[in-house]
Amino acid sequence: MAGADGAAAEAAGIRHLRILADAAATAEAAPDVDGVLAAVGGALWDLGLNGHLALLEPGGSALVIRSVVLDSAGLAQVERVLGRAMADARIDLDVPTPYQQVVRTGRALRVDAPLWWARLFAPPLGLPEATAVADLIRLGEVALVPIVAGVSVLGVLTTWAWRLSDGDVAAAELLGQTAGAVLRRRHGSAAGGARPPGLPSATPLAGAVPA
């Protein structure tokens, strides 16, 4: 039995590596920023995760969601509850939030309270509406991962599922690095970017933070 479990785990690991490698190749061949984000989002989907990718606005005062990884039926229901589209939504970085922390430090974070994320898009949402959103998008555990090129943070990849393993978060980190490297190399300043002070390179996953 243990042998079968080990073989299954090895097969899953090989599949994940192939997904990540294919994402890197597809992103490299993409003609524009949206194509790069689509390649990374597709890999997230293939890994069985939901999420969205947001890039820094020029000046770095906000993130703008450029790509959403969620099935169309779920997205439509969520947007009805939120009363707005998820794509092009702005995330303010002038106030202290985990998003601000990720942009400033270049560190990935797990967020303990999924309802906080749901409320981020429409502050007036009450508990029943926020709970409905969380259920619709399988928002059990959330990780915020920097889209990073060297020491420059270009955006944030948010990923979620009912349960996020350490392997899921590590894969998301690699996708964030892939997107950042390609955006910086292929599209330069089109992706924006902020340089975390004193940060020599992208750092490993930090501990969970409260909402």
Secondary structure, 3 states (H helix, E strand, C coil): CHHHHHHHHHHHHHHHHHHHHHHHHHHHHCCCHHHHHHHHHHHHHHCCCEEEEEEECCCCCEEEEEEEECCHHHHHHHHHHHCCCCCCCEEECCCCCHHHHHHHHCECEEECCHHHHHHHHCCCCCHHHHHHHHHHCCCCEEEEEEEEECCEEEEEEEEEECCCCHHHHHHHHHHHHHHHHHHHHHHHHHHCCECCCCCCCCECCCCCECC
